[in-house]
């Protein structure tokens, strides 16, 4: 059994960002949203219709996935005339960490194949 001091010490590792990070993991647990994230990490200037075509999903479904990613502060939407271009929220440290992890995974895959 832990004593009260040890319990408090362990509780100090929690931060206010824990809930937002857990929510971001939940958002990225959907394969289409994860794929959208990966696509935008590699090709940042794609329209929503381009993303829908790449994933072979409907435009409304792609828009819904992008909305969920934006609500989790993983991306922002940039308007250029009538077109909307989603882009990753690079100011979010979680986004930076996920991009780095994806790049490392791709590198290790190259060496194992």
N, C-alpha and C positions, 0 to 999 in steps of 0.2 A: 504494500500500500504506500502511496505517496503521502507525504505530509502536506500541510497547507502551504508551506513555503515553496515546495517543489511544484505543486499544482499551479500556483501563481506564476512561477518562473516559466512553466510550459505555456501558460495562457498568453504570456507577453509576446510570443512569436506570431500571434494572430495580428492582422492589420486591418485597417478599414477597407482596404482594396480587395480583401478575400472574397467578398460577395460579388464584386464586379468581375474578378478573374474567374470565379466559378461559373458565372453567367456566360462569360465569353467561351469557356470550354463547352458549355451546354449548347450554345449557338453553333459552334464549329463541329459538334458531334453529328450534325446532319451532313451526309456525304455531298449533297449539292452545294451547300453553303461552304463547306471546306474546299470544294473544287473551285468555287467562285473566288475564294480567298487566294488559292494557289494561282489561278489564272491572273488575277490582278497583281499578284506579287511579281509575275513574270512579264505581263503586258499591261502596264498601267493605263493605257489610253484605249479602252474598249467600251463601246456603247452597251446598253442593256440588251438590245436586240442581238448584238454580236455574241454576248455571253449566252443568251438563250439558244442561239444556233449551235454554239460549241458544245453545250451540255445536252442539246436535243430535248429541250423542255420548252413549254409555252412562255411567251413574253410575260403574261400576268404572273406565272409562277416564279420566273426569274426576278421580277419586280418585288414580289413578296419576300423572297430570300434576301434581296438587297436591303429591303426595309428592315428586316430583322437584324442583319449585320450592322446597319447604321444605328439602330436602337441600342446595340451592345457597344457602341463607340469603336467599332472595328473598321468602319469606312465612312466616308462622306461622299456626298453627291455634288458634282460640278456640272453646271448647265452651260451648254454652248449652243445658243440658238434654241432649236426645238429638241436637240438631243441632250440626254443626260449621261454623263460619264462618271461612274462610281470610281473612287480611288481609295486606297487604303489609308487609314488614319495613322501616318507615320509618327505623329507626335505621341501616340499611345505606346508606352514601353512594352506592353504585352504584344502588340502588333509586331514590333521590332524583334522580339524574342521568338515569335512564331515563324516569322520570315527566316530568321537565322537557323532555326531548327529544320525547316523545310529544305533550305539550301544544304545543310549538313547531311540530311537524309538522302538527298539526291546525289551528293558527292559519294557517300558510302555505297549507294546502289551501283554507281558507275564502276566502282572497284570490285564489287562482288559479281557482276554480270560478265 
